[in-house]
C-alpha cells in the first residue's frame, strides 16, 4: 500500500473529502429522517479511527491527545452527530485505561479494534448526572454482583455491545459507595436487561440516545473495574480527558458554520455590492474568526496539557469544556444574523447545514458535565488559583511541552490525574512572565501594549476571585468570575502558542501576528464585559486588523485552506496510509 507524508488528521480530512466528492455522506438527509449517520460512521470505521481510542501500550494508536482532537475536529466539521456517535467508544473506554486490570485493558482494546462500540452508562432518569445520587445498584453475590436499575439517557446504549456502568455498591451511595463495572451484553442472562427506545432529540437527531434497564443481571467478579467504591473518583478523573476532547466538536462546528457564512457573504449581492464589504458584517466575521481561533488555541493547548500538565487537568478540563461550547454557541448565533432567513431553512441553502450545526452543537454544553457543573468545579479551586497567580507559580517544562507544536507532548501517566490541582493552572499563572518576554521575541509595540492591558485586567479578575468564600452553593457572581477565568485562560493559551511557534509557523494568519492581535482584542473585550469594566472605543487600527483578517479568511474559504491559525498541524507529519 502506498503512503504519503500526512498526519493522521490530515489523512482523515482527505479521506472524508473523497467521500464527499463521490457518493457523499448523506448527513442532511439522514438528519431529516432522524436516522443514524451511518455513512460517515462507516467511513470513520474504514479509516480505522477506533484505533485512536486505544492507548499504544494496548495495541492502539493513541499516544497524543492533540492528534485525537484534530481527528475529531476533522469529522465534526462535516457532522457533529457522527463524532457524538462514534466517539462515545473513547468515552466509554477511558475508565478502563485509568483503572482496569491488564486483562480488562487487553480485552477492551481487542473489542474496540474489532469494531465493537462501548457506551458510558452514567446518567439515570431520576438523578441526571448527579453521580453520587445514583440508584442503580450492584449487590454482592457469591459469584460476583447482581445489577438492577435503569440508565437513561445514554449514548449508544442500544448500539453498544459493552457498557461501563456506574452503580451503587454502598448502602448509602456517596463518594465511596459507587463502583464501575465493565458489562458485556453478550454475557448477560436472557431477560436480565431491556433496551429502552431511542429518545427523539432536537439536535444530533440520528444518534442512539436511548437507555438500558437491568433486572437481576448477574455479573462475574471480574466485571468490577478498579476497587469497589472507587467508581466516582475514576469517573471524575476520566472526565478530565473526555471534557477536554469534547472541544473538538465545538471547533469543528464553529469552522463549518464560519465557512458557510463567509461563503454566503462573499457571493450575496446587496445594492450591487457583496455583503462581505459591509462594515457591520466584516466586524461579525472577524470576531467570529477570532473567537474560533481562541477555542482552537485553548483546545490544542488543553489537549497537549493532558500529557504535559497532567496534574492540572482538573482545572484545564473544566475551563476548556465550559469555554469552547459557550464561545461557539455565541459565534453561531452571531453568524446566523448574517445568514438571515437561510439560517433557518432545512433544505434550501447549503442543504440546510447551518440550522443542523446550530441544533447539533447545543448538546456539547450539556454532556460530560454541563457548563454550570464545570464552572462550579472551577470555583472550588479559586483559592489555589489566586495564590498561584500571585506567586507566578508555573511548571515551565510542562508549559514548554504543551505549547511547542513541532514535537509530541510526551507520554501520559494516567496516575497523575488528580481530583484537585496542587499547582493551580500554569497556563494562566505564567501569563505575566509570558507577556514580559514578548519584547525579547520581537513582538510589536502594539502587541506588547495589548498583552500588558490583558495582564492588568487579569490582576483585577484575581482580586475579585480572592474575595470568593468557599460555599456549597456559590453565588451567581462567582460563576461569572469562573467564566471570566475561562476567557483569560484562552488568551494565555494563545500567547503561549504564539511565543512557542511564531518563528517556525507559516501561513497568512501568522504574518505580523494578525490572528493573535485580533484574538487578544476580542478576548480582552469579552473579559472587560464579564467584569463590568469600560471597554475602549474602536480605533482605526482595529478596523485595519478587522479588514485584514476578513480578507484572509475569505480567501481561505475560496481556496479551501484553514480558517484558523492551527487549522493544520505545524509539526513534522508522520507516515500514514492513504486509506488508513
Secondary structure, DSSP 8 states (H G I E B T S, - for coil): --EEE--HHHHHHHHHHHHHHTT---HHHHHHTT---HHHHHHHHHTTGGGGGSBGGGTSSBS-HHHHHHHHHHHHTT-HHHHHHHHHHHHHHHHHHHH--HHHHHHHHHHHHTT--EEEE--BTTTBT-GGG---EEEE-SSEEEEEEEEEEEETTTT-SEEEEEEE-STT-STTSEEEEEEEGGGS-TTSEEEE-----SSSTTS-EEEEEEEEEEEEGGGEESSTT-HHHHHHHHHHHHHHHTHHHHHHHHHHHHHHHHHHHHH-EETTEEGGGSHHHHHHHHHHHHHHHHHHHHHHHHHHHHHHSGGGHHHHHHHHHHHHHHHHHHHHHHHHHHHGGGGT-SSTTGGGHHHHHHHHHTTTTTTTS-HHHHHHHHHTTHHHHHHHHHHT---HHHHHHHH-TTS------GGG--SS-SS--HHHHTHHHHHHTTGGGT--HHHHHHHHHHHHHHHHHHHHHHT----SS--HHHHHHHHHHHHHHHHHHHHHHHHHHTTT--SGGGGGGHHHHHHHHHHHHHHHHHTT-------HHHHHHHHHHHHHHHHHHHHT--SSTTSS--S---EEETT-
